[in-house]
Amino acid sequence: MEIKTFEDLIDWTRQLHAHLAESLHESAAKAQNERASALLDYVSSHERMLEQAVAEFEKQADSKAMKTRLYDYANHKPIESHRTCDTHYADLDFDGIAREVFDFHDQVMDLYDTLIGKAEIPEARTLLEDLKALEEHEAMRLARQIGRMDDM
């Protein structure tokens, strides 16, 4: 997907969460370890929820910000899409799955952080800050839930 505007960026982020959710769901069915399979199912549903939350940003965001062009996106190291497009998660243990998922979220937050510093209009900056806050909040929530699962 070619990202030219903030609207494209948000749609791309939504699609990344959707692809990750699908990959995790498919991996859960293939996982041999019950604990890893349970984690994959949980994180898949969490990613679906995030996909829906990002979709709400698409609907409610300031139209001026959404149509703003992103000139510096190409300069940012792209998120490794192979992590969202296959079922290699089935081969990972509990900790490996958690590391991969948190790495994915860290990359999204890093991208937002980079773009926040380069946003030229206040509406775009606010939009990115809100998206980053959503990602941070959900990553913390996910970390708590994974911690609880790990304690069991």
Secondary structure as the mmCIF struct_conf table of DSSP 4:
data_model
#
loop_
_struct_conf.conf_type_id
_struct_conf.id
_struct_conf.beg_label_comp_id
_struct_conf.beg_label_asym_id
_struct_conf.beg_label_seq_id
_struct_conf.end_label_comp_id
_struct_conf.end_label_asym_id
_struct_conf.end_label_seq_id
STRN STRN1 THR A 5 THR A 5
HELX_RH_AL_P HELX_RH_AL_P1 PHE A 6 LYS A 30
BEND BEND1 GLN A 32 ASN A 33
HELX_RH_AL_P HELX_RH_AL_P2 GLU A 34 GLN A 60
BEND BEND2 ALA A 61 ALA A 61
HELX_RH_AL_P HELX_RH_AL_P3 SER A 63 MET A 66
TURN_TY1_P TURN_TY1_P1 LYS A 67 LYS A 67
STRN STRN2 ARG A 69 ARG A 69
BEND BEND3 TYR A 71 ASP A 72
HELX_RH_3T_P HELX_RH_3T_P1 TYR A 73 ASN A 75
BEND BEND4 HIS A 76 HIS A 76
HELX_LH_PP_P HELX_LH_PP_P1 LYS A 77 ILE A 79
HELX_RH_3T_P HELX_RH_3T_P2 SER A 81 THR A 84
BEND BEND5 CYS A 85 ASP A 86
HELX_RH_3T_P HELX_RH_3T_P3 HIS A 88 ASP A 91
BEND BEND6 LEU A 92 LEU A 92
HELX_RH_AL_P HELX_RH_AL_P4 PHE A 94 ILE A 116
TURN_TY1_P TURN_TY1_P2 GLY A 117 LYS A 118
BEND BEND7 ILE A 121 ILE A 121
HELX_RH_AL_P HELX_RH_AL_P5 PRO A 122 ASP A 151
#
